[in-house]
């Protein structure tokens, strides 16, 4: 057993790249973003996915009015009934692509099965919108939602969560001074937790039988697109593993994937928060308000596009079932620790 290693001390800045390298990254970012937007729009089309998971309605707010958020009210809720617990969802996409609709199936499932008001949030994307713009937008929108008296939710039962880059955002937003005490819990699914650990270290930490990680090639593109030159990579709203534990909600649930390079920083972050020593073979633990789980045998985004694109029906159903269990375990934790 060993305690997590100390964090590298900042400030730490990204190395200045030669102009040819920056041009190459710029072209690759725009190419990947264009492809992702094209194929993503096809996969989330109601004609492909069906209409069962569509939101109850969408809404914009005067602040950042170009952003449209998707609101899921449980079908069993009756107007005038008791206020619902609130879950704010932030989608992933490396800060570069994606829209709230990519998480419609999760949001619809989470809302209807567990009787939760779910709001899927939008934010501007890199490279046009670099850090900290998306975090500032999300912070402003969350503040507006918490002040929105038209939504039937209990202000004492508020949680935020997200997937991948969205998980990073969900750990960054609650650090805002004016949101202290207003968000009671965080659920971060396979989150990006830092920009400091060398990618080679995180890749090497995966088991020897792990397949090639798609983030190995995409990660440098996302990093380049999202982080402006001259940004301190130790900023706690960028590399959330540097966050002051006292600035985050009391209850935090983090989930990593064994074959995903992002689990490396995420598990160390969870352990640092509670001063926990790592136990060989332990994949789930809870201590001092923090819950960690590493799901074995799965890759980054396994139940999302990774699962949908799986051609083997048996493997696909297994991935989707594992994903549903991940969601249900998170809901059980929320009702036990946050929504009680």
Secondary structure as UniProt FT lines:
FT   STRAND          2..3
FT   HELIX           19..43
FT   HELIX           46..49
FT   TURN            52..53
FT   STRAND          57..59
FT   TURN            63..66
FT   STRAND          69..72
FT   TURN            75..76
FT   TURN            79..80
FT   STRAND          84..90
FT   TURN            94..96
FT   HELIX           100..103
FT   HELIX           104..114
FT   STRAND          116..121
FT   TURN            126..128
FT   TURN            131..132
FT   HELIX           133..146
FT   TURN            149..150
FT   STRAND          153..163
FT   HELIX           165..173
FT   TURN            174..175
FT   HELIX           177..179
FT   TURN            180..182
FT   STRAND          185..189
FT   HELIX           199..204
FT   TURN            208..209
FT   HELIX           215..226
FT   TURN            229..230
FT   TURN            233..234
FT   TURN            236..238
FT   HELIX           240..242
FT   HELIX           245..247
FT   STRAND          251..257
FT   TURN            258..259
FT   TURN            261..262
FT   HELIX           263..274
FT   STRAND          277..278
FT   TURN            280..281
FT   STRAND          284..287
FT   TURN            288..289
FT   STRAND          290..295
FT   TURN            296..297
FT   TURN            300..304
FT   HELIX           305..308
FT   HELIX           313..337
//
